[in-house]
Amino acid sequence: EAPALKTLHLADNGIRDAGIVALMATAAEGKLASIEELVLEKNRFGDAGADALTASISKGSLPKLKYLKR
């Protein structure tokens, strides 16, 4: 758990669908609840990763998220 983590910058890391799905599973467990800024640009995830991200946000798994860059 990372209660003080506010920014997670993962740009240009070659993250694919499975990586985003795993990251959002972590968010669903409440372990990323303090994240305000999430930067995921220049990665390699497609529809499955985007769907997982959208579902996670819709379910409130990232309740403090103010900024998302895909």
C-alpha positions as CSV (number, residue, x, y, z in Angstrom):
1,E,0.0,0.0,0.0
2,A,1.2,3.5,-0.8
3,P,-0.9,5.9,1.2
4,A,1.1,9.0,0.5
5,L,1.7,8.4,-3.2
6,K,0.0,11.1,-5.2
7,T,1.7,10.9,-8.6
8,L,2.3,7.7,-10.6
9,H,4.3,8.4,-13.7
10,L,4.6,5.3,-15.9
11,A,5.0,6.9,-19.3
12,D,7.1,5.1,-22.0
13,N,7.5,1.8,-20.2
14,G,6.1,-0.6,-22.8
15,I,3.1,-1.5,-20.6
16,R,0.7,-3.7,-22.4
17,D,-2.9,-4.8,-21.6
18,A,-1.9,-7.3,-18.9
19,G,0.1,-4.6,-17.1
20,I,-2.8,-2.2,-17.0
21,V,-5.1,-4.9,-15.9
22,A,-2.7,-5.8,-13.1
23,L,-2.3,-2.1,-12.1
24,M,-6.1,-1.7,-12.0
25,A,-6.5,-4.9,-9.9
26,T,-4.1,-3.2,-7.4
27,A,-6.3,-0.1,-7.5
28,A,-9.4,-2.2,-6.9
29,E,-7.8,-3.4,-3.7
30,G,-7.5,0.2,-2.5
31,K,-3.8,0.3,-2.8
32,L,-3.7,3.3,-5.1
33,A,-6.5,5.3,-3.4
34,S,-4.3,8.4,-2.9
35,I,-3.3,8.7,-6.5
36,E,-4.2,12.2,-7.9
37,E,-2.1,12.0,-11.1
38,L,-1.7,9.0,-13.4
39,V,0.5,9.3,-16.5
40,L,0.4,6.3,-18.8
41,E,1.3,7.9,-22.2
42,K,3.5,6.2,-24.7
43,N,2.7,2.7,-23.6
44,R,1.5,-0.3,-25.6
45,F,-1.8,-1.2,-24.1
46,G,-4.9,-1.4,-26.3
47,D,-8.6,-1.8,-25.8
48,A,-8.4,-4.4,-23.0
49,G,-6.1,-2.1,-21.0
50,A,-8.2,1.0,-21.7
51,D,-11.4,-0.9,-20.7
52,A,-9.8,-2.0,-17.4
53,L,-8.7,1.6,-16.7
54,T,-12.2,2.9,-17.5
55,A,-13.9,0.3,-15.4
56,S,-11.6,1.0,-12.5
57,I,-12.3,4.8,-12.6
58,S,-16.0,4.1,-13.0
59,K,-16.0,1.9,-9.9
60,G,-14.2,4.5,-7.8
61,S,-11.0,2.6,-7.4
62,L,-9.0,5.8,-8.0
63,P,-11.2,8.2,-5.9
64,K,-8.7,11.1,-5.8
65,L,-7.7,11.0,-9.4
66,K,-7.7,14.5,-10.9
67,Y,-5.4,14.1,-13.9
68,L,-5.0,11.2,-16.3
69,K,-2.7,11.2,-19.3
70,R,-3.0,8.2,-21.6
